[in-house]
Amino acid sequence: MRASNLYAPTLRETPAEAEVISHQLMLRAGMIRKAAGGIYTYLPLAWRVLKKIEDIIREEMDAKGGQELLMPIVQPAEIWKETGRWDVYGDEMFRLKDRHQRDFCLGPTHEEMITTLVRDEVRSYRQLPLLLYQIQNKYRDEIRPRFGLMRGREFIMKDLYSFDRDEEGLNESYNKMYDAYTRVFTRCGLTFRPVEADSGAIGGSGSHEFMVLAESGEAAIVYCTTCDYAANVEKAELKPIHAMEEERLAMEIVETPGRKTIGDVTAFLGISPEKTVKTLAYQTEKGLVLALVRGDHEVNEIKLKNELNCLQLELASEAAVIGALGCEPGFIGPVGVKDITIVADATVMNLFNVVCGANKVDKHYRNVNPGRDFTATKVADIRLIQENDPCPRCGASVKTARGIEVGQVFKLYTKYSNALGATYLDENGQERPIVMGCYGIGVTRTMAAAIEQNHDENGIIWPVPIAPFQVVVIPVNAKEEAQMSLAEEVYTELNKAGVEAILDDRNERPGVKFKDADLIGYPLRVTIGPKALSEGRVEVKVRRTGEIIYFDKANYVSEVQALLARL
C-alpha cells in the first residue's frame, strides 16, 4: 500500500463533537466518519484493525472447538416475547414492522435466535456439547450515543453460545471461553483484567467482564492488593461491618432546621457519618422502596435492583415521597413506616444509637436502634464498595481502577432453554433442558479501548498485533530519485519478508509525513534520507518510546522483524 493511494483523510483539528480520545484520534487519523448519531463508517485503516482483531478472535474460538455461523440481524418479535425480553429491553431496542404489520427488531443480541435454532435441531445428548459463534453487527438505540465507538447504536460483536448437557459441562465451556478471552486480549497487546460482574439484561448468574485498564474507562473496578479478587464495583461483594456494641439509649426527636444532607446533619449535631443512617426512596414498577445504608456509604443500585427482582429502578420524585411519607426528601427515615418495602444494608442492622430522618420537615431522630425502633423487609448487601474496603475474599484492602469493558462471559444455565423449550433426551431417554452460556466481545469497542490505553499527545500508539500497518517507510524527499529508489526497495523487501509496510510516497514536507505517521500510530517508522544513502544505514523510530535505532542496510529486514517481535 502506498500513502498516495490510501483513503485516510486526516484532520489537523479535533472535531468539537469528539469527547474521548479514541473518538478524537480515529476521526483525526482518517479511520472513521460519522454517518448519524452513534453510527459510523469504518475507513480502510480502521477496517484493517478490525479484521486483525476478528482474525485473532476466530483463531481462539476455533481453537476451543467453536463453530462460526451467521444469524440474521432482523429478528421476529415472537421469540423475544417468549422469553419476556421484548419489554425488558424497552426503548433501547430498534423495532420495526414489515408490510404485513408484523413486529421485528434489529438484534441487540442473539440469545433468542440461537436458542430457537438449536431447539429445532438438537434432539439427543449425543449432539452436545456445542459452541456456536458469529461476528455480527448489533443494534441498540442508545438514548444518548456518545464517545464514538464506545457507546454507539450500531457496533460489531463476537457472540458465542455454549450448549451443554449439565452444569458440569457448562463450567467446562465457561472455563474454555475464559481462557480463550484471556488469550484474545493478550494477543491484541492490551493490558486488561477479568473482574466479577453483574449479568444485567442478558440474565443468568455467574459472569466475568474483561476490562481494558484505562484512566478514561467508564467503569469502576476494584481489585485486591493481596489476592486475585477483582470485580466491577456494581458486583463487588461486601461483608457487613459490625459496630462496637453500645447501651441502647432512648430514641428522641431533634430539630435540624434546613439540614437535609448527611454532611449538614453531622456538622449540626457534632457526630460522625458512621453514626447516621441514610434513607433513599426509589420508585419501581412494584411500588415505592426505601433503601438504607450507613451515612458514609452509597447505595449500589444494581445490587438493590437484583435484590428486589425489579425491571425499573429510579430515585422517586419529591411528589411521590411526600405522598407516601408526608415529608420531603432529606428528612425521611424508616421509623414508623408501614406498608412500604424497606431494604436495609446488612451493616445498618449492626449499628447502635444512630441518627436518621423522622419523616417530619426539619426533624431527625437520635438514638435510633435498628431492630428495636424499625425493622426491614429485606436485609442484604446493597452498598457500593469503596477504596480501602476489606476484600470479601481475604480481608486485605481493595484498590480502585478505571476500565473499559471489551468482553463478558455469562453462565445462563437454563434461563433461555426453559423459556424457549430447548431440550434434549439424555442417556435414559429423559427430556432435560439444555444448559447454556453466552460469551461476547465488542470488536469495535476493543479497537477504541486499545486507543484509550495506547496514545500520547501526538496520536495513536498501536500494539503491533492489531496495527493497520506495522511499518511506515518515509523518504525524506520523494522527489529525490535515489531516496525514493531506496525507499521502494526497503518497502518491497519488508513486505516480502512478511512485514506489513506502507510507503509514504506523497509529495509532502517531511514534517507532514512524520506527524501523520505519529497520528495514525504505526509501530515503526523507517526514514530514508541522505544519511541512509551516504552511510548505508536505515533509521528506525519506535513510536511507543521515541527511540531511534540505526540498522545496517545489509541486515535491516531481520532487525526490523526482531524489533517488532519485542514490542
N, C-alpha and C positions, 0 to 999 in steps of 0.2 A: 504494500500500500504506500502511496505517495501522498504527502500532505496536500499537494496541489489538486489532487482528485478527491480528497476526503471531505465528506459533507459534515463539517463540525463548525458551525458559525459561532465563534467565541465572542464574548462580550467583555468590554473593559469595565463597565459599571454594573453594580449589583441591582437587579430589579427590585423595586420597592416592595413587591408582594412577597418576596422570599424572606422568611423569618429565621429559619435554621440554616446552619452552614452547609448541609448536604444539598438543600434546595438551591441555595445561592450558587454553590460551586457547580452543580450539574447544569444550571442554566448558563452560567458564565463560560463553562467549558464546552458548550455546544453539545450536551449529551441528551437533554430533554427539552421539549417545548410544550407549553400548556395548551390543551385543546378546550377544556372547560374546567370549572372548579373541581379539583381532585381527580382530573383525567388528563393523562399526558401521552405525548408521542415520544417513543424512545428512538433517538437518532443513532447512527451506526456505532459510535463509541460505546454508548450505554448498552446497545444490543449485544455487542461483543462481550461486555462484562456479564450481562445476564445469562448469555449462553454458557459462559465458563462456569458460573455458579450452578446452572442447571445440569451441566455435564458432571460436575462433582457430586451433586445430589443423586443423579441417576446411577452413577457408579456405586455409590454407597448403598442405595436402596436395592439395587440388583444384587450386590454382594451379600445382602441379608436374605435374599430369596424373594424380593419384591418383584411384582409383575406390573408393567406400565400399561395403562389403558387411557382412554379419553372419554369423559362423560359430557353430556350437553350442558351448556350454560343455562339455557331456558328449561325450567323445571315446572311440572304441574303442581298446582296448589294442593291437590288431593293428598299427596304423600306427606306434605308438611302439616296438613290438618290431622292426619292420622297420629302424628307424634305430638300434636299440640303446640308446635313451634310456629305455626302461621301467625299466631298472635304474640308470642314471646318476642319475636324479632321486631315487631311494631314498625315504626316508620323507617327504620334502617334498611328494610327490605325493599328493593326495587320490584314493584308489582306491575303487571300488565295483563291485558285481556286480548285474546285473539278475536278474529272477526265473528266468531260464534259466541262471544262474551264469556268464554271460559277463562278462569283465573290461572295465571302463571307468575313465576318470579324469575329474576336473574339471580342465579345461585350465589348466596353469600358463603355457602359451604355445601358439602355434598353427602352428609350422613344419610339423609333420607334416600337419595338417589342410589348410592352404592348398596345400602341395605336391601332395598327392593330388588335390585339386580341380583344379589346373592340369594335372597329369599326365593326368587323364581327359578333358580338353577341348582342350588345345593340341596341335596336330599340326605346324604349319608355322612357319617363320621369319617369315612374314607376320603372325602373331598376336602377335609380340613387338616391342618390349618391353611389359611390363605392370607397373603399380604398383597393387596392391590393398591396401586397408587396412580396419580396423574399429576401433571403440571399444567395448570389451567388458570384462566382469568377468573377472578371473583369480583363480586359487586356488593357494596354496602353504601347506602345513601346517607353518608355522614351528615349530620346537621350543620357542622362547620368543618369541611375538609381543610386541613392545614398542614403545614410543614412539608410540602412537596409530596414525595413518595412515602413519607412516614405515616400519613393518615389520609389516604386517597379514597376515592369512590370506586375506582377500578384498579385492581392490582393483580399480580401474578403470585400464585401459591403452589407449593407442592403439598398435596394431601394424600397420606397413605392410611389405609384402614386394615386392621387385622381382624381375622375371624378365626376363633378357636373353639375347641370343644368345652373347655372348662377354665377356671381361674388360673390353674397352674400353667395352661397353655398361654393365657393372656399375659401372665407375668413374664414368660419366656419371650413373647413377641415384644412386650414393652421394653425389656432389657436389651433386646436386639436393636430397637429403634433408639433407645437412649445412647447406646454405644455408637450407632450409625450417625446420630446427630453430633455427637462429640467429635467424630472423625470429619464430618462435613465442615463444621465451623473451624476446626483446627486446620484443615486443608485450605480453607478460604483465607487463612492467615489472620484470623481475628482473635482478640482477647475476649473471652466470654466466661460465663459462669452459669451452670444449671441451678435453678432455685425451685423450691416447692411453691406451688401456685394453686389458685382457685380455678375451678373448671368453667365458671361463667355460664353463658347461654348454651355452650356445647353440651353441658350436662355430665353425668357420671361423677366419679370420685377418684382421686389419685391422679396427680398431674404435676409436671415439671415444665417450667419455662426456661428457655435458653436465652440468656441476656448478654448482649454485647455491651461491655462496660464503656461508658462514655459520660462525661460530665453533663452533656446535653440530654441525657436519657430522660424519657418522660416517666419512667417507672422507678420507684424507690425500692431498693432491696436491702436486706440485712444479711450479714454473714458473721459467723463466729470466728473469733481470733484464735481459738484453741482447737476446736473440732471442725469437721467438714460441713456443718449445718449451714444452709443458705436458703433464704425464702424471699418471695415477694412480700412487701410489708402487708399487703392485703390478706395474705395467707398465714403469715408468721404466727406461731402459737405462743401463748404466754401463760405461765403458771400464776395462780393467784398470789398476791402479796399479803402476808399476814401482819397486821399492825400489832404493836405491843398492847397486850390486854390492859384495860383501864376499868376503874369503877364506873359503872353506868350512872351518869347524872340525870337529874330530872330535865326533861325537854322543856324549853321555854322559847317564846317568840321574842324577836328583837327587831327594832326599827333599823332599816337600811335604806334611807331615802335616796332614790335615784341610782342605787348601786345594783347594776344588772349583770355585770361580768364577774367571773371568779377573781380577777385581779382587783376590781373595785371592792368587792366584798371582803376579801382577805386583808386589804390595806385598811379598810374602815374598822374591821373588828380586831385587827392585830393578830391574825392567825396565819398559818401556812396553807397553801393549796391542798396539801395532803390531808388536811382536816376538813375538807369540804366534799360534797357530792354534787356533780354537775348533772343536770337533767335536761335532755334534749327531746323534743317532740317530733315524731316522724309520722308522715301520712303514708299508708299503704292501701292496697285495694281491699284489705281486710278491715281497715279502720285505723284509728289513731293509736300510736305506740309511744311509750316513754322509755328512753334508753338512759341508763345510769352508769356513770363512770366516776372514778375519783377526780377531784378538781384539777389535778395537774395532768390528767390523761385525756386522750381523744377517742371518740367512738370510731371503730373500724366498721364502716357501713357495709362492706362486703360480708364480714362475719355476721353482722346483725341481720342482713337480708337472708343469709343462709339459715340462720337460727330461726327466723320467722317463716322460712319457706315461702316468701312472697315474690311476686314478679316486679312490683314497683315499690320504690322506697325513696322518699324525698322529705326534706325538712318541712314540717307543717307550717302553714301560713299563720300569721298573727291572729287572723279572724278565727281560724279553726281552733287554735289554742285557747283563745278567750271563750269560745263557745263551749269547749269541753271542760275547761278548768276554772273559768271565770276570772282569769288573770292573764296578763300579757307575758310573753316570754321574758326571761330574766329573773323572774320571781317564782317560777314553778318548781315543784318538787313532788316526791312520791307519797308524803304523809297524808293520810286521809283520802287518797284517790281510790275510787271504786269503778268497776266496770270498764277499765282501760287496761290493756296489756302493758305490763311493766317488765322490761328485760334489764336485769342488773348484771354488770360485770362482776365476776367472782370476787375480785378484790374489794368491791364495795361492801359485800356482805361480811367482810372481816374487819371493818372499821368500827371505831368507838367514838362517841361524843362528837359527831360531825355537824357541820352547818349545811343546810340545804334550803331551797326555796319553800315558802309557806303557802303558796298559791293565793297570796294576797299582795297587792301592789305595795312596794316599799317595805316588805317584811320578809324575814327569814327565820327559820327555826335553828336553835342552837341545842347542842347535846342530843342530837338525833342518833339513835342506835338501831341499825338495821336488824330486822328480825323481831325487835321489840316494838318499834314505832311504825314500821311498814314492812310489808312482805313483797316479794317479787313473783310475778307469774313464771318467769324463767330466770335462772342464774346460769350464765355462760361466759366464756371468754369472748368479749366483744370490744376489747380495746386495741388501739393501734400501737404496734411496737415502736419503740424509740431507741436511739443510740444509747449504748451502755446498759440497756435492759439485760437481764440474765438470759443466756442461751437456753432454750427449752430442752436441749439435749444434755449439755454438760454443766450449765450454770455459769460459764465464763461470760464476760461482757460481749455484746454484739456491736458491730460497727455498721454504718450505712454507706451505700454507694448508689450511683445512678446507673440505670441500664436501659437498653433498647431491646424489647422483645423481638426476636427474629424466628423463634420456633417454640412450639409447645407440644407436649405429648400427654395424652389423656387415656385413662382407663374408663371406658364407657360401660363395661360389664354388659348387662342385658337391657339397658335403657331403650335402645332403638330396636333391638331384635324382638323384645316383648311388644313394643308398640306397633311394630310392622309385621309381626308374625314370622320372623325369620328363625326357623327351627331346623333341626337335623335329627335323624334317627341314630341312637347310639348302638353299641355292640349288641345290646339286648333287645333292639327294636323299639326302645322307648324314645318318645319325642322330647327333645330338650332345646331350650333357646341357645342360639349361638352367642358366645361371649366375645365382645368386641373391644377394640381400642382404636383411637384415631391420632394422627401424628402430622402436624402441619409445619411447614417452613415458608415464611414470607420471602419469596425470591427477590422482588423489587425492594422490599424493606431491608433485606440483607445488603443489597448494594448501597442503599442510603446509609445504613448503620456503619458500613465499612468506611465511608467518608467521614461520618461524625467522629469516628475513632481515629482516623488517619488523615490528618490535614495540618497545614500550617498557614501562615499569613499569605503565602504565595499560591496556595491551591491544594489540590488533592495529592495524597501520597498513597498510591495503590499498593496493597500487598501483591507480591509478584504473581501468585496463582490466579488472581482474578483481574489483573490489569488488562486494559484493552489491547495494549501492545507492551512488550517487556522493555524494549529499547527504542529510542528515537535517535536517528542519525542526522546530525545537523552540519552541513557545510557552512562555514562562516560566510563565504561569498559564493552564492550559487552561480554567479556569472564567471567566476574564475574556473577555467576548464580543468586544471589539474586538481583543484579541491573537489570539484563536482565528480570527476572521474574516480578519485579515491573514495569519496562518499558512496558512490554507486557500488564500488567493489565491496566495501565494508558491509553495506546494506544487503547485497546479494549473498555474501559469504555467511553472514549471520543467519539469514533465513534458510540457507541450505543446511546449516547445522542445527536447525530446529528452533532457533531463537526467533521469537515474533518481533520483527523490527519494522519500523515505519521510517521512511525517508522524507525529511522536511526539505523539499526541493523548491519551496516558494521563493520568489524573488522579493524577500523582505529583509529588513535590517536584522542583524544577529540578535539584538536585544528583544525584538518582537518574537522571534522564534524561541528564544530562551524563556521568555515569560509564558508563552503558550505551552511549552513543554512542562514547566512547573505547574501551571494552572491545570492542565489535563492530568498530570501526575504520573507520567511514565517512570518506572522504577530507575532506569538508567538512561543517561544522555551521553551519546558519543559525539564529540565535537571534532570536526575535520577542518583545521586551519593551517596557517603557514608552518607552525611547529610540527604538525603531523607530517607535512611534506619534507621539511628540512631534516628532521631528526628520526624519521621512520617510526614514530610512535603515535598512538591514538590516545586522546584524552577522554576519560570516562568519569562522569559525575554521578554520584549516588544521590538520588532525590531525597531519600529519608534523612540522611546525615549531612549532605552538602559536601561530603568528602570527594576530592578529586584524585584520581589514580591514573597513571600513565602505563599503558601496555605496549610492548614491542609489537610492531606490525606482524612479525613472524608468528606470534602465538596469541594474538588478541582474542581470537574466537574462543579458544578453550578457557582463557582467563575470564572472559565475559560470562561464559556458561558457569564457571565455578563461582563467580561473584553472585550471580542470580540465585544459585543454589543456597548461598549463605544468607541471603536477605529474607 
